[in-house]
Amino acid sequence: MGKTMMKRIALASAVVLSSLMSVNTMAAADDAAKAITDRRAVFKLLSFANAPLGGMARGGEFNAEAATEAAERVAMLAGMIPALFATNTAGEVQPGRYIAADRIWDGMDDFNQKAMDLVNGANAALEILNTQGADGVRAAVAEIGPKCGACHDVYRVEQ
């Protein structure tokens, strides 16, 4: 095989390798974008799920079914948080006012524990609502709110 043929093979190999690397980079970017989109959706649903409890705690009319459904939803959605952060997006451009702090992936054990604290808080809120009804709404909210805030204080950044 001549030098010209070897150069062509080397050039073709470089083009193929470059293309593969480009595809992998694009796939990683797509994975990151999807992870960020999925997280935002779940956190939006968490806010939606928790809203009825907040309204009741601020003096709105108590609705036992809506209150228990809210606590159940918060527990279920909070349980998804660790899986939603399995894709490391540190350094990625994130849209929106609030973004995930890069330090999440350096403190994943603590981050996951905070998610479980929220699950446990929502379950405790559910127990309070089931035993105390309207009289327990504020206590139920006190089981959820600080758990959300504990994570926000450390792992959410305002842009």
N, CA and C of each residue as an Amber inpcrd file, in Angstrom:
protein
   477
   0.8390000  -1.1670000   0.0000000   0.0000000   0.0000000   0.0000000
   0.8870000   1.2340000   0.0000000   0.5540000   2.1730000  -0.8330000
   1.3710000   3.3720000  -0.9690000   1.0490000   4.4090000   0.0860000
   1.9160000   5.4420000   0.1350000   1.7290000   6.5170000   1.1040000
   0.4230000   7.2590000   0.8640000   0.0680000   7.4250000  -0.3890000
  -1.1660000   8.1350000  -0.7130000  -2.3700000   7.3800000  -0.1710000
  -2.3810000   6.0740000  -0.3500000  -3.4910000   5.2550000   0.1380000
  -3.5510000   5.3030000   1.6550000  -2.4140000   5.2490000   2.3250000
  -2.3580000   5.3050000   3.7940000  -2.8870000   6.6520000   4.2950000
  -2.5380000   7.7320000   3.5880000  -3.0220000   9.0560000   3.9670000
  -4.5310000   9.1270000   3.8210000  -5.0720000   8.5390000   2.7500000
  -6.5240000   8.5350000   2.5380000  -7.2280000   7.7400000   3.6330000
  -6.6590000   6.6060000   3.9850000  -7.2500000   5.7890000   5.0500000
  -7.2040000   6.5480000   6.3750000  -6.0730000   7.1810000   6.6540000
  -5.9300000   7.9480000   7.8830000  -6.9160000   9.1140000   7.9030000
  -7.0670000   9.7960000   6.7680000  -8.0000000  10.9090000   6.6800000
  -9.4320000  10.4170000   6.8520000  -9.7800000   9.3330000   6.1800000
 -11.1290000   8.7690000   6.3010000 -11.3990000   8.3420000   7.7420000
 -10.4180000   7.7400000   8.3710000 -10.5650000   7.3180000   9.7710000
 -10.7750000   8.5270000  10.6780000 -10.0300000   9.5820000  10.4320000
 -10.1690000  10.7900000  11.2300000 -11.5560000  11.4020000  11.0610000
 -12.0590000  11.3980000   9.8450000 -13.4010000  11.9350000   9.5800000
 -14.4540000  11.1000000  10.2990000 -14.3390000   9.7730000  10.2080000
 -15.3010000   8.8910000  10.8770000 -15.2320000   9.0800000  12.3910000
 -14.0360000   9.1080000  12.9600000 -13.8700000   9.2970000  14.3950000
 -14.4300000  10.6410000  14.8330000 -14.1540000  11.6650000  14.0670000
 -14.6680000  12.9960000  14.3760000 -16.1940000  12.9990000  14.3440000
 -16.7740000  12.3350000  13.3730000 -18.2260000  12.2540000  13.2790000
 -18.8160000  11.5310000  14.4740000 -18.1900000  10.4250000  14.8580000
 -18.6730000   9.6710000  16.0140000 -18.5930000  10.5030000  17.2830000
 -17.4970000  11.2260000  17.4550000 -17.3470000  12.0780000  18.6290000
 -18.3840000  13.1770000  18.6150000 -18.6610000  13.7240000  17.4590000
 -19.6670000  14.7620000  17.3290000 -21.0420000  14.2230000  17.6950000
 -21.3640000  13.0200000  17.2280000 -22.6490000  12.3960000  17.5530000
 -22.7410000  12.1570000  19.0540000 -21.6600000  11.6670000  19.6780000
 -21.6660000  11.4420000  21.1180000 -21.8500000  12.7430000  21.8860000
 -21.2050000  13.8060000  21.4370000 -21.3400000  15.1060000  22.0820000
 -22.7700000  15.6090000  21.9570000 -23.3490000  15.4630000  20.7690000
 -24.7390000  15.8810000  20.5620000 -25.6760000  15.0420000  21.4170000
 -25.4270000  13.7390000  21.5140000 -26.2600000  12.8650000  22.3400000
 -26.1740000  13.2740000  23.8020000 -24.9730000  13.5970000  24.2730000
 -24.8050000  14.0310000  25.6580000 -25.5490000  15.3420000  25.8950000
 -25.4720000  16.2590000  24.9510000 -26.1910000  17.5270000  25.0640000
 -27.6970000  17.2860000  25.0720000 -28.1620000  16.3580000  24.2300000
 -29.5800000  16.0110000  24.2170000 -30.0030000  15.3940000  25.5440000
 -29.1550000  14.5170000  26.1040000 -29.4420000  13.9020000  27.4060000
 -29.5410000  14.9700000  28.4860000 -28.6270000  15.9130000  28.4770000
 -28.6320000  16.9840000  29.4710000 -29.8830000  17.8450000  29.3270000
 -30.2190000  18.2120000  28.0990000 -31.4030000  19.0400000  27.8680000
 -32.6680000  18.3150000  28.3180000 -32.7490000  17.0360000  28.0230000
 -33.9130000  16.2460000  28.4360000 -33.9810000  16.1520000  29.9500000
 -32.8430000  15.9170000  30.5930000 -32.8190000  15.8260000  32.0530000
 -33.3080000  17.1280000  32.6780000 -32.8350000  18.2480000  32.1680000
 -33.2410000  19.5530000  32.7050000 -34.7320000  19.7810000  32.4800000
 -35.2380000  19.4480000  31.3080000 -36.6590000  19.6020000  31.0050000
 -37.5150000  18.7270000  31.9180000 -37.0950000  17.4860000  32.1110000
 -37.8400000  16.5740000  32.9760000 -37.8660000  17.0830000  34.4160000
 -36.7410000  17.5580000  34.9110000 -36.6760000  18.0900000  36.2750000
 -37.6260000  19.2590000  36.4390000 -37.5730000  20.1610000  35.4920000
 -38.4430000  21.3400000  35.5790000 -39.9130000  20.9440000  35.6100000
 -40.2570000  19.9260000  34.8230000 -41.6490000  19.4650000  34.7940000
 -42.0640000  18.9110000  36.1580000 -41.2050000  18.1030000  36.7570000
 -41.5500000  17.5200000  38.0520000 -41.6240000  18.5990000  39.1300000
 -40.7030000  19.5560000  39.1120000 -40.7670000  20.6090000  40.1230000
 -41.9840000  21.5120000  39.9220000 -42.3960000  21.6990000  38.6970000
 -43.6220000  22.4540000  38.4430000 -44.8270000  21.6900000  38.9940000
 -44.8230000  20.3640000  38.8070000 -45.8970000  19.5340000  39.3530000
 -45.8730000  19.5270000  40.8830000 -44.6800000  19.5350000  41.4730000
 -44.5880000  19.6200000  42.9340000 -45.2360000  20.9050000  43.4480000
 -44.9580000  21.9880000  42.7790000 -45.5560000  23.2580000  43.1580000
 -47.0770000  23.2000000  43.0250000 -47.5380000  22.6310000  41.9290000
 -48.9740000  22.4720000  41.6920000 -49.5990000  21.5910000  42.7740000
 -48.9280000  20.4830000  43.1050000 -49.4580000  19.5390000  44.0890000
 -49.5420000  20.1650000  45.4730000 -48.5750000  20.9670000  45.8260000
 -48.4990000  21.5490000  47.1620000 -49.4140000  22.7630000  47.3320000
 -49.8130000  23.3850000  46.2440000 -50.5910000  24.6260000  46.3010000
 -51.8710000  24.5220000  47.1360000 -52.6750000  23.4710000  46.9950000
 -53.9010000  23.4260000  47.8070000 -53.6260000  23.4480000  49.3150000
 -52.5790000  22.7690000  49.7430000 -52.2450000  22.7860000  51.1670000
 -51.8560000  24.1850000  51.6220000 -51.0840000  24.8640000  50.8220000
 -50.6950000  26.2300000  51.1600000 -51.8990000  27.1420000  51.2810000
 -52.8300000  27.0040000  50.3420000 -54.0530000  27.8150000  50.3940000
 -54.8670000  27.5360000  51.6420000 -54.9810000  26.2750000  51.9980000
 -55.7270000  25.9100000  53.2090000 -55.0210000  26.4160000  54.4550000
 -53.7100000  26.3380000  54.4810000 -52.9420000  26.8040000  55.6460000
 -53.0590000  28.3130000  55.8210000 -53.2900000  29.0350000  54.7180000
 -53.4450000  30.4910000  54.7960000 -54.8970000  30.8980000  55.0430000
 -55.7380000  29.9410000  55.4230000 -57.1160000  30.2770000  55.7870000
 -58.1610000  29.8920000  54.7650000 -57.7510000  29.2690000  53.6720000
 -58.7300000  28.8210000  52.6870000 -59.5670000  27.6830000  53.2420000
 -60.6620000  27.4090000  52.5720000 -61.5640000  26.3570000  53.0160000
 -60.8700000  24.9880000  52.9850000 -61.0500000  24.2220000  54.0650000
 -60.4410000  22.9030000  54.1530000 -61.2260000  21.9090000  53.3020000
 -60.4830000  21.1500000  52.5250000 -61.0580000  20.0780000  51.7190000
 -60.1890000  18.8470000  51.9760000 -60.7240000  17.9020000  52.7450000
 -59.9390000  16.7380000  53.1720000 -59.4100000  15.9540000  51.9810000
 -60.2220000  15.7640000  50.9690000 -59.7950000  14.9870000  49.7970000
 -58.6530000  15.6940000  49.0640000 -58.7920000  16.9880000  48.8540000
 -57.7470000  17.7510000  48.1610000 -56.4610000  17.7920000  48.9910000
 -56.5930000  17.9020000  50.3040000 -55.4140000  17.9690000  51.1740000
 -54.6430000  16.6500000  51.1480000 -55.3560000  15.5450000  51.2930000
 -54.6580000  14.2550000  51.2910000 -54.0850000  13.9560000  49.9100000
 -54.8100000  14.3180000  48.8720000 -54.2900000  14.1150000  47.5100000
 -53.0130000  14.9300000  47.3010000 -52.9820000  16.1490000  47.8230000
 -51.8000000  17.0040000  47.6970000 -50.5930000  16.3600000  48.3800000
 -50.7690000  15.8940000  49.5960000 -49.6540000  15.2750000  50.3240000
 -49.1890000  13.9950000  49.6230000 -50.1240000  13.2090000  49.1290000
 -49.7630000  11.9830000  48.3960000 -48.9650000  12.3080000  47.1370000
 -49.3950000  13.3350000  46.4390000 -48.6920000  13.7250000  45.2050000
 -47.2860000  14.2420000  45.5090000 -47.1630000  15.0370000  46.5450000
 -45.8390000  15.5530000  46.9100000 -44.9080000  14.3860000  47.2370000
 -45.3970000  13.4190000  47.9980000 -44.5710000  12.2600000  48.3500000
 -44.1430000  11.4990000  47.0970000 -45.0780000  11.2860000  46.1870000
 -44.7640000  10.5330000  44.9710000 -43.7600000  11.2850000  44.0950000
 -43.9890000  12.5520000  43.8780000 -43.1040000  13.3460000  43.0190000
 -41.7230000  13.5300000  43.6490000 -41.6780000  13.7530000  44.9400000
 -40.3900000  13.9210000  45.6220000 -39.5560000  12.6500000  45.5150000
 -40.2140000  11.5130000  45.4980000 -39.4980000  10.2590000  45.3480000
 -38.8040000  10.1140000  44.0040000 -39.2070000  10.9170000  43.0300000
 -38.6060000  10.8740000  41.6950000 -37.3380000  11.7210000  41.5930000
 -37.1220000  12.6020000  42.5360000 -36.0290000  13.5720000  42.4320000
 -34.6580000  12.9210000  42.2390000 -34.2680000  11.9210000  43.0240000
 -32.9360000  11.3480000  42.7970000 -32.7370000  10.8270000  41.3730000
 -33.7230000  10.1590000  40.8240000 -33.6020000   9.6330000  39.4550000
 -33.5020000  10.7670000  38.4370000 -34.1680000  11.8680000  38.7120000
 -34.1380000  13.0040000  37.7880000 -32.7670000  13.6760000  37.7300000
 -31.9540000  13.4650000  38.7590000 -30.6320000  14.0760000  38.8020000
 -29.5200000  13.0690000  38.5530000 -29.8780000  11.9120000  38.0020000
 -28.8690000  10.9010000  37.6670000 -27.9430000  11.3940000  36.5580000
 -28.4600000  12.2220000  35.6610000 -27.6440000  12.8070000  34.5970000
 -26.9880000  14.0800000  35.1330000 -25.6840000  14.0740000  35.1740000
 -24.9240000  15.2210000  35.6650000 -24.9690000  16.3310000  34.6130000
 -25.5610000  17.4460000  34.9870000 -25.6460000  18.5800000  34.0650000
 -24.8480000  19.7790000  34.5740000 -23.8870000  19.5150000  35.4390000
 -23.0320000  20.6020000  35.9240000 -22.3880000  21.2950000  34.7360000
 -22.4370000  22.6020000  34.7520000 -21.8310000  23.3910000  33.6870000
 -22.7250000  23.5950000  32.4710000 -23.8700000  22.9420000  32.4410000
 -24.7820000  23.0970000  31.3050000 -25.5390000  24.4190000  31.4200000
 -25.8650000  24.9990000  30.2910000 -26.6970000  26.1910000  30.2650000
 -28.1130000  25.7580000  30.6080000 -28.7000000  26.4350000  31.5930000
 -30.0570000  26.1130000  32.0150000 -30.9200000  27.3600000  31.8950000
 -32.0590000  27.2130000  31.2660000 -32.9550000  28.3640000  31.1610000
 -33.6910000  28.5900000  32.4760000 -34.2170000  29.7680000  32.6500000
 -35.0740000  30.0360000  33.7910000 -34.4190000  30.8640000  34.8690000
 -35.2570000  31.2920000  35.7880000 -34.8080000  32.1320000  36.8900000
 -33.9950000  31.3340000  37.9060000 -34.4400000  30.0990000  38.1740000
 -33.7540000  29.2300000  39.1230000 -33.1550000  28.0440000  38.3850000
 -31.9470000  27.6700000  38.7990000 -31.2740000  26.5390000  38.1550000
 -30.6930000  25.6110000  39.2170000 -30.4140000  24.4020000  38.7940000
 -29.7760000  23.4290000  39.6720000 -28.3100000  23.8170000  39.8580000
 -27.8750000  23.8510000  41.1110000 -26.4820000  24.1910000  41.4190000
 -25.5630000  23.0470000  41.0110000 -24.4280000  23.3890000  40.4690000
 -23.4490000  22.3720000  40.0720000 -23.0160000  21.5050000  41.2580000
 -23.0910000  22.0410000  42.4760000 -22.6430000  21.2980000  43.6530000
 -23.5210000  20.0860000  43.9690000 -24.6560000  19.9510000  43.3070000
 -25.5050000  18.7610000  43.5160000 -24.6890000  17.4950000  43.3060000
 -23.9100000  17.4610000  42.2410000 -23.2100000  16.2320000  41.8730000
 -21.9630000  15.9870000  42.7260000 -21.5550000  16.9910000  43.4870000
 -20.4730000  16.7890000  44.4500000 -21.0160000  16.3180000  45.7940000
 -22.2920000  16.5490000  46.0230000 -22.9230000  16.1780000  47.2900000
 -24.1640000  15.3390000  47.0700000 -24.0720000  14.3750000  46.1700000
 -25.2480000  13.5990000  45.7750000 -25.8990000  12.8660000  46.9540000
 -25.1180000  12.3570000  47.8790000 -25.7150000  11.6550000  49.0300000
 -26.6000000  12.6030000  49.8380000 -26.0880000  13.8040000  50.1140000
 -26.8660000  14.7940000  50.8520000 -28.0930000  15.2250000  50.0500000
 -27.9070000  15.4410000  48.7630000 -29.0120000  15.8510000  47.9020000
 -30.1220000  14.7890000  47.9130000 -29.7420000  13.5370000  47.7400000
 -30.7260000  12.4570000  47.7430000 -31.4000000  12.3290000  49.1100000
 -30.6400000  12.5670000  50.1830000 -31.2380000  12.5220000  51.5230000
 -32.2800000  13.6210000  51.6830000 -31.9850000  14.7940000  51.1480000
 -32.9560000  15.8860000  51.2280000 -34.2340000  15.5320000  50.4570000
 -34.0970000  14.8590000  49.3350000 -35.2790000  14.4090000  48.5860000
 -36.0770000  13.4090000  49.4260000 -35.3820000  12.4910000  50.0870000
 -36.0710000  11.5140000  50.9350000 -36.7010000  12.1860000  52.1560000
 -36.0710000  13.2360000  52.6640000 -36.6560000  13.9930000  53.7710000
 -37.9930000  14.6010000  53.3330000 -38.0520000  15.0640000  52.0890000
 -39.3030000  15.6100000  51.5690000 -40.3570000  14.5130000  51.4340000
 -39.9730000  13.3440000  50.9490000 -40.9120000  12.2110000  50.8800000
 -41.4410000  11.9130000  52.2790000 -40.5310000  11.8120000  53.2450000
 -40.9310000  11.5070000  54.6140000 -41.7970000  12.6110000  55.2080000
 -41.4640000  13.8520000  54.9030000 -42.2770000  14.9750000  55.3740000
 -43.6790000  14.9470000  54.7930000 -43.7940000  14.6240000  53.5250000
 -45.1180000  14.5320000  52.8930000 -45.9170000  13.3830000  53.4890000
 -45.2500000  12.2770000  53.7760000 -45.9470000  11.1530000  54.4160000
 -46.3830000  11.5100000  55.8380000 -45.5450000  12.2470000  56.5530000
 -45.9220000  12.7120000  57.8920000 -47.1030000  13.6790000  57.7920000
 -47.0790000  14.5410000  56.7830000 -48.1960000  15.4720000  56.5660000
 -49.4860000  14.7030000  56.3020000 -49.3900000  13.6660000  55.5270000
 -50.5550000  12.8420000  55.2210000 -51.1200000  12.2270000  56.5020000
 -50.2500000  11.7330000  57.3620000 -50.6880000  11.1530000  58.6350000
 -51.3730000  12.2180000  59.5020000 -50.8010000  13.4040000  59.5510000
 -51.4010000  14.5030000  60.3170000 -52.7870000  14.8320000  59.7780000
 -52.8950000  14.9380000  58.4670000 -54.1880000  15.2630000  57.8570000
 -55.2160000  14.1740000  58.1350000 -54.7840000  12.9310000  58.0950000
 -55.7050000  11.8180000  58.3350000 -56.1690000  11.7520000  59.7830000
 -55.3440000  12.2070000  60.7210000 -55.7180000  12.1310000  62.1380000
 -56.3000000  13.4280000  62.6800000 -55.8880000  14.5820000  62.1190000
 -56.3280000  15.8610000  62.6870000 -57.2540000  16.6520000  61.7710000
 -57.3190000  16.2830000  60.5140000 -58.1900000  17.0010000  59.5860000
 -57.7960000  18.4560000  59.4490000 -58.8010000  19.3270000  59.4480000
 -58.5790000  20.7640000  59.2520000 -57.6620000  21.3580000  60.3210000
 -57.7400000  20.8270000  61.5400000 -56.8990000  21.3510000  62.6240000
 -55.4130000  21.0800000  62.3940000 -55.1000000  20.1370000  61.5110000
 -53.7050000  19.7780000  61.2870000 -53.0760000  20.3350000  60.0240000
 -53.8040000  21.1770000  59.3050000 -53.2810000  21.6720000  58.0200000
 -51.9650000  22.4210000  58.1910000 -51.9040000  23.3140000  59.1480000
 -50.6690000  24.0840000  59.3400000 -49.5050000  23.1650000  59.7330000
 -49.7760000  22.1940000  60.5670000 -48.7300000  21.2390000  60.9720000
 -48.3040000  20.3950000  59.7720000 -49.2560000  20.0530000  58.9250000
 -48.9360000  19.2700000  57.7230000 -48.0290000  20.0680000  56.7980000
 -48.3800000  21.3210000  56.6060000 -47.5610000  22.1860000  55.7510000
 -46.1710000  22.3710000  56.3690000 -46.0960000  22.4250000  57.6800000
 -44.8060000  22.5720000  58.3580000 -43.9230000  21.3320000  58.1770000
 -44.5230000  20.2010000  57.8500000 -43.7420000  18.9880000  57.5650000
 -43.1600000  19.0210000  56.1500000 -43.8020000  19.7530000  55.2430000
 -43.3790000  19.7800000  53.8360000 -42.5110000  20.9960000  53.5210000
 -42.9930000  22.1750000  53.8660000 -42.3310000  23.4190000  53.4760000
 -40.8550000  23.5080000  53.8170000 -40.4730000  23.2620000  55.0620000
 -39.0480000  23.3540000  55.4110000 -38.1760000  22.3320000  54.6780000
 -38.7580000  21.2080000  54.3090000 -37.9840000  20.1870000  53.5710000
 -37.6950000  20.6790000  52.1530000 -38.6680000  21.3530000  51.5500000
 -38.4220000  21.9650000  50.2280000 -37.3430000  23.0360000  50.3570000
 -37.5120000  23.8800000  51.3550000 -36.5780000  24.9710000  51.5520000
 -35.1570000  24.5140000  51.8410000 -35.0140000  23.4120000  52.5640000
 -33.6800000  22.9050000  52.8950000 -32.8990000  22.5710000  51.6280000
 -33.5720000  22.0470000  50.6490000 -32.9060000  21.7180000  49.3850000
 -32.6620000  22.9870000  48.5650000 -33.6660000  23.8540000  48.5190000
 -33.5180000  25.1000000  47.7600000 -32.3530000  25.9350000  48.2790000
 -32.2110000  25.9770000  49.5890000 -31.1610000  26.7990000  50.1950000
 -29.7700000  26.3970000  49.7540000 -29.5830000  25.1110000  49.4680000
 -28.2510000  24.6010000  49.1440000 -28.0690000  24.3200000  47.6490000
 -29.1170000  23.7960000  47.0150000 -28.9540000  23.2320000  45.6770000
 -29.6970000  23.9690000  44.5590000 -30.3120000  25.0780000  44.8660000
 -30.9780000  25.8680000  43.8240000 -30.3360000  27.2470000  43.7840000
 -30.0490000  27.7110000  42.5800000 -29.3700000  28.9860000  42.3850000
 -30.2800000  29.9150000  41.5880000 -30.3600000  31.1540000  42.0300000
 -31.1060000  32.1550000  41.2670000 -30.1580000  32.8120000  40.2920000
 -30.5690000  32.8800000  39.0330000 -29.7300000  33.5050000  37.9980000
 -29.9340000  34.9950000  37.9830000
